[in-house]
Amino acid sequence: MPIINTSKGVGGILNSFRGLVEGAKKITFVGTPGFCTPFAELIGFVVRDRELAFVSSNDFEKARSIYMDHEGMQLGDLTDKHADVVVLLGGLSMPKIGISPEKAKEIASKILEGSENGKIIGVCFQSAFMQQKWDEIINFEYIINADLAVEVLQV
């Protein structure tokens, strides 16, 4: 897989994502509840002018809207899960979650039903999709792979 862009920090993730979904009318994020939800809300912030949804790994048949209010990005009411872009979040690929890449591919295909130019984008940390070989099964158009460096300072 060729690297098409490099950047740093949260801004790098957000700006990269915004560029990859240019022209998309609706974006549906798929991830684990709790762990992935705040990442969907964070990433969704830069495309808050679009229709956004979140599908939890607890129930792939239901989608909740993601919307902006005075407190920030929030999950809202049930909505249609179909979209132009599916964003698979890396938490799905953690072995303890128990979701196979084949199942994730099936879910992504259902979300993209009816979309002419639908695409699947992965967003993960520390090469999660590549380590679990999801990139060999799912036809990702792009993967945003970020790495986090952590320092704890005693002052």
N, C-alpha and C positions, 0 to 999 in steps of 0.2 A: 504494500500500500504506500503510494507516494505521499509525502507530507506536502500539503498545499499552502499551509500557513502556520506560523508560530507566533505566540503571544504569551503574555504573563498575567497572572492574577485573575481575579473575578471579572474585571473589565475585559480581559482577553477572551474569556469564555463567552461573556454576553455579546460582545461585538462580533465574534466569530459566528455565533448562533444567528444573530440578526441577519448577517449577510447570507447565510445558507438558506434561510426561509423567505427571502425576498420574493414577493408575489403570492405567497400562500395566503389563502383566505381563512382557513381553519387549521389549527394545530392541536393534536391530541397527544398528551404525555401519558406514558404508561410506566408505572413504578410501584414500589412497595409503599404501603401506608407508613407515615411517620418518617422514615428515612428518606424516601425520594420526594415526598410531597413538598417540603420546603425548597428543594432544588427546582421542581417544576414551577413553583411560584416565583422564585428568584429569576430563573431564565425567562419565564413568561413576562416578567416586568418589561423587558425591552421590546416586546411585541404586543403590548397590552391593547393596542388598537385593533388587534385581530380577534377572531372568535377562538377561545382557548378551552380545552377540556382536560380532565385528569381521570384516567382509568386506574383503579387500584388493583393490585395483584390478588386482593381478597375476593373480588367479584369482577371478572372481565366483561360481564354483560352490562354493567352500569358505568356511566360517566358523569362526572360532576363538572359544572362550568368552573372556570377560573376567571375571576373578575377583579377589577381595581376598585377599592373604596377608600375612604379617608384614612384607613389604617394600613393600607397596602394591599397586596394581592391576597385573595381569599378563595377558598373553595365555596361554590354556590350550589344551586339546585341541580337536579338531574337534567342531563342534556343529551342530545344525540352524539354518539361517539365518532361518527364518520368524519373524516378530515382529508385534507390534501397532503398533510405531513404527519407522520407518526414519529414521536420521539421516545425511544426506548431508553430508560434510565438505568445506569449501571447496577444499582442495587438489586435489580431483577436477576442478575447473573451470579449473585452470591450463592454458593452451594447450599447454605442453610435455608434459603428461601424455597428451594425445591421446584423451581420452574425451569423446564428444559428450553433450550434455544428453539427447538421445533415448535413448542407451544407458543413461545413469544412470536415466532414468525407467523403462526396461524392467526394470532390475535391481531398483529399488524396488518395482515392481509384483509381481515374482516373490517378493520377500521378504514382501510383505503378503498373498500368497495365503492364503485361509482366515481372514483377520482381518475381523471384522465392521465395526469402526470404525477401521481402520488409518489412520495419518497419516504424512506425510512432513514432517520438520523439517530445515531447512538450518542449519548453523552455519558461518559464514565470517568472515573478516577483510577490512576495507577494501572492502566491497561486492563481493566477488569474484563472487558469483552474479549480481548485477545487472549488473555490467560485462560479463560474458560472456553475458548475456541468458538464463541458465538459468531465471530466474523466469518467463520468457515461455513456456517449454516444459513445465517440471515443475510439477505441482500441489502446491506446498508449502502446508502449512497454516500454518506459521510459518517465519520465518527469523530467527535470532539473528545480527545483524551487529555485530561488534565492531571497534573501531579501536585500534591500539596506538600510543602515543606513546613514543618512545625518547629518552633522554638519556644521553650518555656523559660522565661528569665526570672531569676530571683533578684529582687531589688531591695 
